[in-house]
Amino acid sequence: MDHLQYLLLLAGCLAVTLPLELSGARVYRRPGRLGRAVLPVAAVFVAWDILAIAGGAWRYNPRYVIGLTLPLSLPLEEALFFLVIPVCAVLTFETVQRLSRGGQRDMR
């Protein structure tokens, strides 16, 4: 079960923030905007991780990952981390922003 911990943590983050979308955050309904917010930063951190792994600066304990790696030895869970956590952050931000405006939606 240890090898699923990273994936379960990511799934838990998505599950905890999913109600924010259902309450009107409208993040998943605007995939282009979400992609422009998340993908450039994710690309930088994925590259950083790949360089750190290649240079021996860090590694991932095989006990906590499923063993599926993307090119250049990046564990799947780590690549997903750079997508899931920012999406959860954007969901949280959009909800807080909407609530601070008194529940009004931003139609951008």
Backbone as CSV, one residue per row, in Angstrom:
resi,resn,N_x,N_y,N_z,CA_x,CA_y,CA_z,C_x,C_y,C_z
1,MET,0.822,-1.208,0.000,0.000,0.000,0.000,0.863,1.268,0.000
2,ASP,2.075,1.164,0.524,2.947,2.342,0.563,3.176,2.947,-0.820
3,HIS,3.260,2.090,-1.849,3.565,2.584,-3.198,2.441,3.455,-3.774
4,LEU,1.282,3.444,-3.143,0.160,4.267,-3.606,0.024,5.591,-2.850
5,GLN,0.858,5.805,-1.839,0.690,6.987,-0.988,0.713,8.301,-1.764
6,TYR,1.651,8.465,-2.648,1.778,9.717,-3.405,0.527,9.938,-4.261
7,LEU,0.102,8.896,-4.968,-1.100,9.016,-5.805,-2.345,9.263,-4.961
8,LEU,-2.440,8.606,-3.815,-3.596,8.804,-2.937,-3.625,10.227,-2.387
9,LEU,-2.473,10.770,-2.078,-2.403,12.150,-1.610,-2.895,13.112,-2.695
10,LEU,-2.475,12.896,-3.930,-2.919,13.746,-5.028,-4.424,13.601,-5.258
11,ALA,-4.918,12.370,-5.201,-6.361,12.144,-5.351,-7.132,12.815,-4.227
12,GLY,-6.594,12.762,-3.019,-7.233,13.418,-1.879,-7.299,14.930,-2.067
13,CYS,-6.232,15.512,-2.584,-6.229,16.956,-2.843,-7.312,17.325,-3.848
14,LEU,-7.431,16.534,-4.902,-8.477,16.796,-5.889,-9.863,16.617,-5.283
15,ALA,-10.030,15.583,-4.473,-11.336,15.316,-3.858,-11.744,16.427,-2.891
16,VAL,-10.789,16.938,-2.145,-11.090,17.994,-1.172,-11.459,19.298,-1.863
17,THR,-10.834,19.580,-3.005,-11.110,20.844,-3.690,-12.218,20.743,-4.741
18,LEU,-12.643,19.551,-5.099,-13.708,19.405,-6.090,-14.988,20.159,-5.706
19,PRO,-15.404,20.142,-4.451,-16.603,20.917,-4.103,-16.483,22.414,-4.409
20,LEU,-15.278,22.930,-4.460,-15.100,24.343,-4.800,-15.560,24.597,-6.238
21,GLU,-15.271,23.670,-7.127,-15.734,23.798,-8.516,-17.257,23.695,-8.563
22,LEU,-17.786,22.774,-7.813,-19.236,22.569,-7.812,-19.978,23.745,-7.187
23,SER,-19.278,24.527,-6.348,-19.913,25.684,-5.713,-19.793,26.955,-6.551
24,GLY,-19.183,26.836,-7.737,-19.170,27.983,-8.635,-17.814,28.566,-8.975
25,ALA,-16.727,27.880,-8.673,-15.403,28.428,-8.995,-15.178,28.519,-10.508
26,ARG,-15.785,27.620,-11.274,-15.725,27.621,-12.730,-14.309,27.494,-13.294
27,VAL,-13.460,26.786,-12.600,-12.085,26.589,-13.064,-12.032,25.530,-14.150
28,TYR,-12.673,24.398,-13.931,-12.661,23.331,-14.928,-13.463,23.697,-16.165
29,ARG,-14.354,24.642,-16.054,-15.167,25.067,-17.191,-14.421,26.011,-18.126
30,ARG,-13.228,26.422,-17.717,-12.388,27.304,-18.541,-11.006,26.666,-18.703
31,PRO,-10.920,25.552,-19.427,-9.657,24.814,-19.503,-8.516,25.606,-20.142
32,GLY,-8.814,26.461,-21.080,-7.751,27.266,-21.690,-7.091,28.185,-20.675
33,ARG,-7.907,28.838,-19.902,-7.386,29.741,-18.866,-6.599,28.954,-17.810
34,LEU,-7.130,27.806,-17.419,-6.438,26.962,-16.438,-5.099,26.487,-16.993
35,GLY,-5.091,26.071,-18.242,-3.848,25.630,-18.863,-2.794,26.719,-18.928
36,ARG,-3.232,27.936,-19.252,-2.278,29.065,-19.306,-1.723,29.400,-17.927
37,ALA,-2.470,29.106,-16.892,-2.003,29.376,-15.524,-1.081,28.278,-15.010
38,VAL,-1.350,27.042,-15.377,-0.659,25.904,-14.768,0.493,25.369,-15.617
39,LEU,0.297,25.215,-16.901,1.270,24.507,-17.728,2.651,25.152,-17.824
40,PRO,2.778,26.472,-17.973,4.135,27.033,-18.040,4.946,26.797,-16.766
41,VAL,4.303,26.946,-15.641,5.003,26.736,-14.371,5.321,25.256,-14.191
42,ALA,4.374,24.387,-14.549,4.609,22.949,-14.447,5.800,22.542,-15.314
43,ALA,5.900,23.097,-16.499,7.012,22.765,-17.398,8.352,23.135,-16.783
44,VAL,8.417,24.289,-16.150,9.665,24.716,-15.503,10.052,23.752,-14.386
45,PHE,9.096,23.388,-13.547,9.408,22.515,-12.423,9.669,21.075,-12.854
46,VAL,9.020,20.615,-13.908,9.329,19.281,-14.440,10.773,19.264,-14.949
47,ALA,11.158,20.301,-15.687,12.542,20.391,-16.176,13.524,20.433,-15.008
48,TRP,13.192,21.188,-13.986,14.040,21.298,-12.802,14.204,19.922,-12.155
49,ASP,13.117,19.197,-12.000,13.177,17.861,-11.416,14.037,16.920,-12.248
50,ILE,13.837,16.960,-13.558,14.611,16.076,-14.434,16.103,16.371,-14.303
51,LEU,16.463,17.635,-14.266,17.874,18.008,-14.097,18.412,17.569,-12.739
52,ALA,17.606,17.725,-11.693,18.037,17.323,-10.354,18.214,15.809,-10.258
53,ILE,17.330,15.062,-10.883,17.456,13.603,-10.887,18.701,13.189,-11.661
54,ALA,18.869,13.779,-12.842,20.027,13.445,-13.681,21.335,13.808,-12.995
55,GLY,21.345,14.898,-12.257,22.553,15.338,-11.568,22.779,14.657,-10.235
56,GLY,21.863,13.810,-9.834,22.018,13.100,-8.567,21.676,13.930,-7.333
57,ALA,21.031,15.078,-7.528,20.686,15.935,-6.392,19.587,15.322,-5.542
58,TRP,18.667,14.590,-6.174,17.664,13.857,-5.410,17.120,12.697,-6.211
59,ARG,16.419,11.861,-5.481,15.799,10.687,-6.082,14.489,10.441,-5.350
60,TYR,13.720,9.506,-5.866,12.431,9.172,-5.257,12.496,7.770,-4.694
61,ASN,12.034,7.624,-3.477,12.045,6.330,-2.811,11.067,5.400,-3.527
62,PRO,11.542,4.299,-4.071,10.658,3.394,-4.803,9.536,2.811,-3.938
63,ARG,9.690,2.894,-2.656,8.650,2.396,-1.758,7.363,3.222,-1.877
64,TYR,7.475,4.501,-2.258,6.328,5.410,-2.254,5.827,5.805,-3.638
65,VAL,6.357,5.195,-4.673,5.884,5.466,-6.026,5.531,4.149,-6.698
66,ILE,4.683,4.211,-7.729,4.224,2.972,-8.359,5.252,2.373,-9.310
67,GLY,6.281,3.127,-9.646,7.343,2.613,-10.499,7.221,2.981,-11.961
68,LEU,6.154,3.662,-12.320,5.989,4.112,-13.695,6.698,5.448,-13.844
69,THR,7.662,5.494,-14.750,8.402,6.739,-14.947,8.185,7.269,-16.351
70,LEU,8.206,8.572,-16.449,8.141,9.254,-17.730,9.558,9.336,-18.275
71,PRO,9.725,9.807,-19.484,11.089,9.933,-20.012,12.005,10.715,-19.059
72,LEU,13.240,10.334,-19.055,14.285,10.956,-18.238,14.095,10.705,-16.746
73,SER,13.505,9.570,-16.405,13.407,9.067,-15.023,12.508,9.873,-14.103
74,LEU,11.567,10.621,-14.630,10.639,11.377,-13.786,9.469,10.474,-13.406
75,PRO,9.275,10.237,-12.096,8.138,9.407,-11.683,6.812,10.054,-12.092
76,LEU,5.862,9.231,-12.487,4.547,9.717,-12.887,3.931,10.597,-11.805
77,GLU,4.064,10.166,-10.563,3.466,10.919,-9.458,4.018,12.339,-9.370
78,GLU,5.302,12.486,-9.641,5.910,13.813,-9.557,5.396,14.717,-10.669
79,ALA,5.241,14.177,-11.865,4.680,14.963,-12.970,3.243,15.366,-12.647
80,LEU,2.473,14.440,-12.100,1.094,14.753,-11.723,1.033,15.807,-10.618
81,PHE,1.992,15.758,-9.704,2.047,16.743,-8.625,2.059,18.160,-9.186
82,PHE,2.847,18.373,-10.244,2.983,19.712,-10.807,1.747,20.158,-11.585
83,LEU,0.807,19.264,-11.782,-0.480,19.617,-12.374,-1.575,19.702,-11.309
84,VAL,-1.644,18.686,-10.461,-2.734,18.594,-9.485,-2.685,19.714,-8.449
85,ILE,-1.545,19.939,-7.844,-1.460,20.929,-6.765,-1.751,22.341,-7.280
86,PRO,-1.210,22.763,-8.423,-1.598,24.080,-8.927,-3.087,24.181,-9.274
87,VAL,-3.680,23.124,-9.810,-5.112,23.159,-10.095,-5.894,23.347,-8.802
88,CYS,-5.511,22.629,-7.758,-6.175,22.787,-6.461,-5.989,24.207,-5.923
89,ALA,-4.807,24.773,-6.131,-4.555,26.142,-5.685,-5.408,27.144,-6.462
90,VAL,-5.537,26.947,-7.767,-6.361,27.846,-8.579,-7.826,27.732,-8.155
91,LEU,-8.294,26.517,-7.907,-9.661,26.340,-7.419,-9.881,27.100,-6.112
92,THR,-8.941,26.970,-5.209,-9.052,27.661,-3.920,-9.018,29.165,-4.111
93,PHE,-8.090,29.652,-4.923,-7.972,31.085,-5.172,-9.246,31.648,-5.788
94,GLU,-9.753,30.974,-6.816,-10.969,31.460,-7.480,-12.155,31.490,-6.525
95,THR,-12.246,30.511,-5.652,-13.345,30.484,-4.680,-13.212,31.617,-3.675
96,VAL,-12.020,31.816,-3.148,-11.806,32.909,-2.187,-12.061,34.247,-2.855
97,GLN,-11.599,34.407,-4.078,-11.812,35.660,-4.801,-13.308,35.905,-5.028
98,ARG,-14.034,34.867,-5.414,-15.469,34.995,-5.662,-16.198,35.336,-4.369
99,LEU,-15.837,34.693,-3.283,-16.489,34.963,-2.000,-16.166,36.366,-1.483
100,SER,-14.956,36.841,-1.765,-14.591,38.189,-1.307,-15.321,39.272,-2.099
101,ARG,-15.834,38.894,-3.283,-16.648,39.827,-4.072,-18.119,39.674,-3.747
102,GLY,-18.432,38.918,-2.729,-19.821,38.734,-2.350,-20.551,37.714,-3.198
103,GLY,-19.806,36.744,-3.743,-20.416,35.682,-4.511,-20.607,35.988,-5.980
104,GLN,-20.213,37.170,-6.433,-20.363,37.513,-7.847,-19.346,36.744,-8.669
105,ARG,-19.762,36.294,-9.819,-18.867,35.549,-10.689,-18.101,36.465,-11.612
106,ASP,-16.863,36.092,-11.874,-16.042,36.781,-12.870,-16.293,36.086,-14.198
107,MET,-16.806,36.775,-15.165,-17.210,36.166,-16.429,-16.074,36.137,-17.464
108,ARG,-14.837,36.413,-17.066,-13.723,36.347,-18.021,-13.519,34.962,-18.524
